[in-house]
Amino acid sequence: MDAILVVNAGSSSLKFQIFEIIDGKPEGRIRGQLDGIGVRPRLRATSDGRVLVERTYQPAEVADLPTAVGKAREWLASLDGIALRAIGHRVVHGGPDYDRPILIDAMVLDRLVEYQNLAPLHQPNNLAPIRLVMDIDPSIPQVACFDTAFHRGRPETADCYALPRSLYQQGVRRYGFHGLSYEYIAERLAEIAPTKDKVIVAHLGSGASMCALGDGRSVESTMGFTALDGVPMGTRPGQLDPGVVLYLLQKGMSQQAISDLLYRESGLKGLSGISNDVRDLLASTDPGAKFAIDHFIHRCGLNAGLLAAALGGIDGFVFTAGIGENSSAIRALLAEKLAWLGAELDHAANEAGATVVSTATSRIKLLIIPTNEELMIARHTLAIVGNP
C-alpha cells in the first residue's frame, strides 16, 4: 500500500502512525509508540485493535531518542507491502519563518535548529528523527508540520509584546502552540457543533494550553514566545513574572539551571513535590497533591476568562488531549470555574465520557473531542508531496 509515516517525537517517547493513501486521503492503519525511553522502553503497535508487536527492552538498549528511532525503523522495515511515500513530522516551533508545513531540506533543518532554545523539551527531539532519516535514506521526502503555524495570521496587536518594535521584527512575539491539535478540533467542531462560532479549546496534557477559536480560526492563545507560558503544566510553570528570572540570575543561578527549573522542575511536579502526572495527584492524599490540582484549576479558570474576553463571549468549551479527554474529575472541577459563563455540567455524561457533557439548559455547550494531531500531519504531508 502507498503510505505516509507520521512521527511525533517527544522527550521520553516516540509516537508513530502509518496512514494508507486511499482515494487521495490518508486513512490510519497502524498506530504505535516506543515509550519509557531510557527507563522502561516498550515498543507497541496496533492495527484495528489487533496488537502487532509488544516488545520490551533493557534501559541501556534504548537509552535515547535516536536509538528509539532506529528500533522503530527496524520494526517498520519488517512490514511487508508498504510503499512509503513520505514522512511527516510534528515540529513544535516554526519561528517567524514558517507559517505552514514545508518540505525539509538541509537549509530548512539548519533554520529549525536555531529555534531549539525556544522549545528545549521538544525541538531537539522533533529534529532528531529528521536528521537520522536524512542520513539513512535522503531520497525519502520529509515534511515539517508546525505547532505554531495555526496561530499565524493574527493581528500584530495580539501577537506582539510591549517591547521595542525591533524585537518583534527579530521574531520575539507570541506564537502560540498545540496548533496541530487546535486545527483538528476546529475541523471537528464544524461537524459536531457548526453553530458554535466562539469556542475555547482546552488542550490539557503534560503540556497544556488553551485557545480561543473564532469561526474556526485562532483568535488568542495562552502560550506565547515559548511553550512555558499560559496555564501550569506537568513540569512547566505557565505564566510567570519575568522579574522572577531576573531575580534568580541576580542570585547567581546559571542560565542552564534556570532553564532546567522552568522546563523540568516546576508546574505540577514542583508544586506538589510528588509527581507531574495528574492521575498520581488525584489519587494521592498528600496535601501537596491537592494544592497543585487546585492551582492548576484556578489558573485554567482565569485563562478561560481571558479567552472569553478575547472572543466577546463564548458558545462552547472543548476538553481535549490526555487530561481533557480522560479525567472526569478535572473536567468537573474546571466546569465549576465556568459557571459564571453559564456552563452546567451533566455529571452522568461527564463520567461516561460522552461527546456532549453539558446539560440541556447550559448556556454554553461543553464537549469532549479527542484530538488527532497525527491525522493533520498526514494530510499536510500528502498535500505537499502529492498523490501517486
Backbone torsions as a table, in degrees:
resi	resn	phi	psi	omega
1	MET	NA	144.4	172.0
2	ASP	-74.2	132.0	-170.7
3	ALA	-144.1	156.4	171.0
4	ILE	-111.8	131.8	172.7
5	LEU	-99.3	128.2	177.6
6	VAL	-110.7	130.7	-178.1
7	VAL	-120.7	128.6	178.0
8	ASN	-127.6	96.7	-172.9
9	ALA	-98.3	127.8	177.6
10	GLY	-113.9	-165.9	-176.3
11	SER	-76.4	-30.9	-177.7
12	SER	-131.6	10.3	179.9
13	SER	-150.4	156.2	175.6
14	LEU	-127.2	110.8	177.2
15	LYS	-98.4	144.8	177.5
16	PHE	-148.1	154.8	174.9
17	GLN	-142.7	145.1	172.6
18	ILE	-108.3	125.5	178.5
19	PHE	-112.1	125.7	174.3
20	GLU	-81.5	139.9	178.5
21	ILE	-89.7	112.3	-178.6
22	ILE	-125.6	119.9	-179.1
23	ASP	52.1	39.6	176.3
24	GLY	77.8	10.6	179.4
25	LYS	-128.4	145.9	177.7
26	PRO	-80.8	131.1	176.6
27	GLU	-121.7	124.0	-177.2
28	GLY	-62.9	131.7	180.0
29	ARG	-121.7	-44.5	-177.4
30	ILE	-131.1	132.2	178.3
31	ARG	-124.7	133.0	180.0
32	GLY	-154.4	171.0	173.9
33	GLN	-159.5	154.2	171.8
34	LEU	-117.5	106.3	-176.3
35	ASP	-113.7	179.1	-179.6
36	GLY	66.3	28.5	-176.1
37	ILE	-57.3	127.2	178.5
38	GLY	79.1	-4.8	-178.6
39	VAL	-124.3	-67.9	176.2
40	ARG	-137.6	71.5	-174.3
41	PRO	-62.2	133.5	177.9
42	ARG	-144.0	128.0	175.4
43	LEU	-102.3	125.8	179.2
44	ARG	-141.3	135.3	177.6
45	ALA	-142.2	144.4	-179.0
46	THR	-133.1	159.2	174.4
47	SER	-143.8	118.8	-177.7
48	ASP	52.4	40.9	178.4
49	GLY	80.6	-4.5	-179.8
50	ARG	-94.5	128.6	-179.9
51	VAL	-76.3	121.3	179.7
52	LEU	-91.2	-35.1	178.3
53	VAL	-155.2	140.9	172.0
54	GLU	-145.0	106.2	-170.9
55	ARG	-136.0	133.0	177.3
56	THR	-107.3	157.3	-178.3
57	TYR	-133.5	159.0	169.5
58	GLN	-72.1	148.1	-177.8
59	PRO	-51.4	-39.9	-178.1
60	ALA	-69.5	-22.1	-179.4
61	GLU	-72.0	-32.3	177.8
62	VAL	-132.9	76.2	-172.3
63	ALA	-87.4	-18.2	-176.8
64	ASP	-149.0	173.2	-175.5
65	LEU	-64.5	-45.4	179.2
66	PRO	-56.3	-38.3	176.9
67	THR	-65.3	-39.9	178.0
68	ALA	-61.6	-41.9	177.3
69	VAL	-59.7	-42.0	179.4
70	GLY	-62.9	-42.2	179.5
71	LYS	-65.5	-43.4	178.5
72	ALA	-64.3	-39.5	179.6
73	ARG	-64.0	-41.8	178.8
74	GLU	-58.2	-44.6	-179.2
75	TRP	-67.9	-43.4	179.5
76	LEU	-61.5	-36.7	179.5
77	ALA	-66.5	-20.7	-179.5
78	SER	-80.2	-11.4	-179.6
79	LEU	-77.7	136.1	-178.9
80	ASP	-91.4	150.8	169.5
81	GLY	78.9	15.9	179.7
82	ILE	-108.6	119.2	175.5
83	ALA	-103.0	104.6	-173.3
84	LEU	-77.9	117.5	179.9
85	ARG	-83.2	-38.2	-176.7
86	ALA	-170.1	168.1	176.0
87	ILE	-122.1	128.2	176.3
88	GLY	-105.7	137.1	-176.2
89	HIS	-122.5	139.1	166.5
90	ARG	-78.2	125.1	174.2
91	VAL	-124.1	122.3	-170.8
92	VAL	-65.2	-47.9	-171.0
93	HIS	-116.9	120.8	175.8
94	GLY	-100.4	-2.4	178.4
95	GLY	59.4	-163.4	-179.2
96	PRO	-77.1	-12.3	-172.9
97	ASP	-84.2	-34.5	-168.5
98	TYR	-116.5	110.5	179.9
99	ASP	-111.1	13.9	178.2
100	ARG	-162.0	164.2	179.0
101	PRO	-60.0	152.1	-175.5
102	ILE	-146.8	144.8	173.8
103	LEU	-68.4	132.3	-173.0
104	ILE	-90.4	132.2	167.4
105	ASP	-131.0	-177.0	-176.1
106	ALA	-60.5	-36.8	-178.7
107	MET	-67.6	-43.5	178.0
108	VAL	-62.9	-43.5	-180.0
109	LEU	-60.3	-43.7	178.8
110	ASP	-61.0	-38.1	-179.8
111	ARG	-67.7	-39.6	-178.9
112	LEU	-68.8	-29.0	177.0
113	VAL	-61.0	-31.3	-178.6
114	GLU	-64.4	-19.7	-178.2
115	TYR	-97.0	9.1	-177.5
116	GLN	-62.1	-36.4	-179.3
117	ASN	-70.2	-16.3	179.0
118	LEU	-86.5	-13.3	177.9
119	ALA	-149.9	64.8	-172.3
120	PRO	-66.1	-21.8	177.3
121	LEU	-77.6	-22.6	-170.2
122	HIS	-118.7	-52.3	-169.1
123	GLN	-55.9	-47.0	179.1
124	PRO	-59.5	-37.5	179.4
125	ASN	-73.0	-33.9	176.2
126	ASN	-63.6	-36.9	-174.5
127	LEU	-84.5	-24.0	-177.2
128	ALA	-57.9	-47.5	178.2
129	PRO	-64.4	-34.2	178.5
130	ILE	-61.2	-47.4	-179.3
131	ARG	-62.5	-40.5	-178.4
132	LEU	-65.5	-43.5	178.5
133	VAL	-64.6	-38.8	177.1
134	MET	-58.7	-38.4	-179.3
135	ASP	-73.0	-39.9	-174.7
136	ILE	-80.0	-46.6	-177.3
137	ASP	-148.8	84.7	-177.3
138	PRO	-67.1	-8.3	-179.8
139	SER	-77.3	-16.8	-179.6
140	ILE	-78.2	121.7	177.2
141	PRO	-64.8	137.5	177.2
142	GLN	-126.2	138.1	-176.4
143	VAL	-122.7	131.9	175.9
144	ALA	-95.8	127.5	177.7
145	CYS	-117.3	124.0	-165.8
146	PHE	-100.9	138.9	175.4
147	ASP	-71.0	-18.2	-178.8
148	THR	-88.4	-19.6	-168.8
149	ALA	-62.5	-39.6	-175.8
150	PHE	-60.1	-28.3	-176.1
151	HIS	-88.3	-7.3	-179.3
152	ARG	-71.2	154.4	-179.2
153	GLY	96.6	-3.1	175.2
154	ARG	-73.4	157.7	178.6
155	PRO	-59.4	149.8	178.8
156	GLU	-59.9	-31.1	179.7
157	THR	-62.1	-28.9	178.1
158	ALA	-85.0	-30.7	-172.9
159	ASP	-94.0	-15.0	-174.8
160	CYS	-89.8	160.0	167.0
161	TYR	-101.2	161.2	178.5
162	ALA	-81.0	63.8	179.3
163	LEU	-123.5	166.5	176.9
164	PRO	-51.9	140.2	-175.9
165	ARG	-56.1	-29.9	-178.2
166	SER	-60.3	-32.8	179.6
167	LEU	-70.2	-35.7	175.8
168	TYR	-62.1	-43.7	179.6
169	GLN	-63.3	-28.2	177.4
170	GLN	-80.7	-6.0	177.5
171	GLY	106.8	5.4	177.6
172	VAL	-84.0	97.6	-174.8
173	ARG	-155.6	173.4	179.9
174	ARG	-88.1	111.3	-176.9
175	TYR	-91.5	-42.6	-171.7
176	GLY	79.8	152.3	-177.0
177	PHE	-137.8	-172.4	-175.5
178	HIS	57.2	26.9	-175.2
179	GLY	-63.7	-34.1	178.8
180	LEU	-65.1	-37.8	176.2
181	SER	-66.0	-46.5	-178.6
182	TYR	-65.8	-34.8	177.8
183	GLU	-62.8	-42.7	179.0
184	TYR	-65.5	-45.6	-179.3
185	ILE	-61.2	-38.7	178.8
186	ALA	-60.7	-40.1	177.8
187	GLU	-65.9	-43.8	-179.3
188	ARG	-66.5	-36.7	178.5
189	LEU	-61.1	-37.4	179.1
190	ALA	-61.7	-26.2	178.7
191	GLU	-89.8	-41.7	-173.2
192	ILE	-83.4	-43.2	-175.3
193	ALA	-138.2	68.0	-173.5
194	PRO	-63.9	-18.6	-179.2
195	THR	-88.7	-4.3	-178.3
196	LYS	-90.9	99.5	-173.7
197	ASP	-89.2	-24.0	-177.2
198	LYS	-121.2	106.1	-171.1
199	VAL	-134.1	137.9	170.1
200	ILE	-98.8	130.8	176.1
201	VAL	-111.2	125.9	178.9
202	ALA	-105.9	104.2	175.4
203	HIS	-89.1	96.4	-172.9
204	LEU	-111.1	109.4	175.8
205	GLY	-146.6	-158.0	174.7
206	SER	-58.3	-40.2	164.9
207	GLY	-98.5	134.8	-174.1
208	ALA	-136.1	142.8	173.0
209	SER	-156.9	171.5	178.8
210	MET	-135.8	148.0	-175.4
211	CYS	-137.1	138.4	173.5
212	ALA	-92.9	119.9	177.9
213	LEU	-105.0	126.1	173.4
214	GLY	-116.9	114.8	-176.2
215	ASP	53.2	39.1	175.1
216	GLY	81.6	4.3	-179.5
217	ARG	-116.3	153.1	179.4
218	SER	-71.9	121.4	177.0
219	VAL	-100.7	-39.8	-178.9
220	GLU	-159.1	153.2	177.8
221	SER	-145.6	162.8	-175.0
222	THR	-83.3	-25.5	179.2
223	MET	-87.2	153.1	-175.5
224	GLY	-123.8	-115.8	-176.3
225	PHE	-66.4	-37.2	177.6
226	THR	-130.0	176.4	179.9
227	ALA	-86.4	24.4	176.1
228	LEU	-94.2	-19.1	-167.6
229	ASP	-83.1	166.0	171.5
230	GLY	95.0	-132.7	-176.6
231	VAL	-82.7	156.0	177.2
232	PRO	-61.8	150.2	-179.0
233	MET	-127.1	-171.9	-178.0
234	GLY	-55.8	-48.9	-179.1
235	THR	-129.4	5.5	-179.0
236	ARG	-115.2	146.8	-169.5
237	PRO	-79.7	-19.5	-170.3
238	GLY	78.3	-154.8	-175.3
239	GLN	-53.8	132.2	-174.8
240	LEU	-144.9	133.1	173.1
241	ASP	-60.3	123.4	179.5
242	PRO	-59.9	-19.4	176.2
243	GLY	-62.7	-25.8	176.8
244	VAL	-62.1	-42.5	179.7
245	VAL	-65.3	-42.6	177.7
246	LEU	-60.8	-41.4	179.0
247	TYR	-60.7	-45.8	-179.1
248	LEU	-64.6	-37.2	176.2
249	LEU	-64.5	-43.3	179.7
250	GLN	-64.0	-28.3	178.2
251	LYS	-81.8	1.6	174.9
252	GLY	94.6	7.4	178.8
253	MET	-73.6	135.1	-177.4
254	SER	-75.5	161.3	178.5
255	GLN	-59.6	-41.7	-179.3
256	GLN	-66.4	-39.4	179.5
257	ALA	-64.8	-39.3	177.9
258	ILE	-66.5	-41.4	177.6
259	SER	-60.0	-45.6	178.9
260	ASP	-62.2	-40.7	179.2
261	LEU	-60.2	-47.6	-173.3
262	LEU	-75.9	-32.6	-176.4
263	TYR	-94.8	-25.9	-170.2
264	ARG	-123.7	-18.0	-171.6
265	GLU	-122.8	6.6	-176.2
266	SER	-108.0	-152.6	178.2
267	GLY	61.5	-146.3	-179.0
268	LEU	-61.5	-35.8	178.9
269	LYS	-63.6	-47.7	-178.7
270	GLY	-67.7	-42.2	-178.6
271	LEU	-66.9	-42.1	-174.8
272	SER	-83.4	-31.2	-172.7
273	GLY	70.0	12.4	-174.8
274	ILE	-120.3	-56.7	-171.5
275	SER	-161.6	157.5	172.6
276	ASN	-96.7	1.5	-175.7
277	ASP	-98.0	121.0	-178.4
278	VAL	-58.7	-34.7	179.4
279	ARG	-61.4	-42.3	178.0
280	ASP	-64.3	-40.8	-176.7
281	LEU	-68.9	-40.6	179.2
282	LEU	-66.6	-29.7	-179.0
283	ALA	-85.2	-12.6	-174.4
284	SER	-86.5	149.0	174.0
285	THR	-98.5	0.2	179.8
286	ASP	-67.4	133.2	179.3
287	PRO	-57.2	-32.1	179.2
288	GLY	-63.1	-33.5	178.8
289	ALA	-66.3	-46.3	179.1
290	LYS	-64.0	-40.2	179.5
291	PHE	-60.6	-44.1	-179.4
292	ALA	-62.8	-44.2	178.8
293	ILE	-63.3	-44.6	-179.5
294	ASP	-60.4	-41.2	178.9
295	HIS	-65.4	-42.5	178.9
296	PHE	-58.1	-47.9	-179.7
297	ILE	-65.5	-41.1	178.9
298	HIS	-58.3	-47.4	-177.4
299	ARG	-70.6	-36.2	175.9
300	CYS	-62.7	-40.9	178.2
301	GLY	-63.3	-42.7	178.6
302	LEU	-62.7	-42.4	-179.0
303	ASN	-69.7	-29.9	174.5
304	ALA	-61.8	-39.6	177.2
305	GLY	-63.7	-41.7	177.9
306	LEU	-59.9	-45.5	-177.3
307	LEU	-71.0	-36.2	176.4
308	ALA	-62.2	-38.1	177.6
309	ALA	-65.4	-39.0	179.2
310	ALA	-62.5	-33.3	-179.0
311	LEU	-89.6	-14.7	-174.8
312	GLY	73.8	36.5	-176.6
313	GLY	111.0	161.3	-178.4
314	ILE	-133.7	152.1	175.8
315	ASP	-102.3	-23.6	-174.9
316	GLY	-156.1	163.4	178.9
317	PHE	-139.8	127.6	-175.8
318	VAL	-113.5	131.3	170.7
319	PHE	-98.1	129.8	177.3
320	THR	-148.8	176.0	-176.9
321	ALA	72.8	-178.4	-168.1
322	GLY	-52.8	-50.6	179.6
323	ILE	-75.1	-46.8	-177.1
324	GLY	-60.9	-36.2	-178.1
325	GLU	-82.0	-28.8	-167.7
326	ASN	-113.6	-17.2	-175.2
327	SER	-103.5	100.6	177.2
328	SER	-65.5	-30.8	-179.7
329	ALA	-65.5	-45.6	179.3
330	ILE	-66.0	-40.7	177.9
331	ARG	-60.2	-42.0	-179.3
332	ALA	-65.1	-43.5	-179.8
333	LEU	-64.3	-41.6	-178.8
334	LEU	-72.3	-34.8	177.4
335	ALA	-60.1	-35.6	176.6
336	GLU	-60.1	-37.6	179.5
337	LYS	-70.2	-17.7	-178.8
338	LEU	-96.5	4.1	-176.5
339	ALA	-59.8	-34.7	-179.2
340	TRP	-65.9	-19.6	176.1
341	LEU	-89.5	-1.1	179.5
342	GLY	97.3	14.5	-178.9
343	ALA	-79.8	133.2	174.0
344	GLU	-129.2	122.2	-176.7
345	LEU	-88.3	133.5	170.0
346	ASP	-86.9	102.9	-171.3
347	HIS	-64.6	-35.5	178.9
348	ALA	-67.2	-44.4	178.5
349	ALA	-64.5	-37.3	178.6
350	ASN	-63.8	-45.7	179.1
351	GLU	-64.3	-31.9	-179.8
352	ALA	-81.5	-10.2	-179.2
353	GLY	70.2	34.6	-179.7
354	ALA	-68.5	163.8	177.6
355	THR	-66.0	-47.0	177.5
356	VAL	-102.4	121.3	-176.9
357	VAL	-118.4	15.5	175.2
358	SER	-99.8	158.8	177.5
359	THR	-76.2	168.1	178.8
360	ALA	-65.9	-24.9	-177.8
361	THR	-96.2	-2.0	179.9
362	SER	-62.9	135.6	-179.5
363	ARG	-74.7	-22.9	174.3
364	ILE	-123.1	145.9	-178.7
365	LYS	-84.8	128.3	175.9
366	LEU	-102.0	127.5	-172.8
367	LEU	-130.9	147.4	167.5
368	ILE	-110.4	117.8	179.1
369	ILE	-128.4	108.6	176.6
370	PRO	-59.2	135.2	-179.2
371	THR	-86.4	165.1	179.8
372	ASN	-150.3	75.6	179.5
373	GLU	-62.3	-36.0	-176.9
374	GLU	-63.7	-38.7	178.4
375	LEU	-63.8	-40.8	178.1
376	MET	-62.5	-40.4	178.9
377	ILE	-63.4	-43.1	179.6
378	ALA	-61.6	-43.1	179.7
379	ARG	-63.8	-45.4	179.8
380	HIS	-63.5	-41.7	-179.2
381	THR	-62.7	-46.4	179.9
382	LEU	-63.3	-36.9	179.1
383	ALA	-63.5	-32.6	-178.3
384	ILE	-81.8	-43.9	-176.2
385	VAL	-84.9	-17.4	178.5
386	GLY	83.2	164.3	178.8
387	ASN	-81.8	154.0	178.5
388	PRO	-66.4	NA	NA
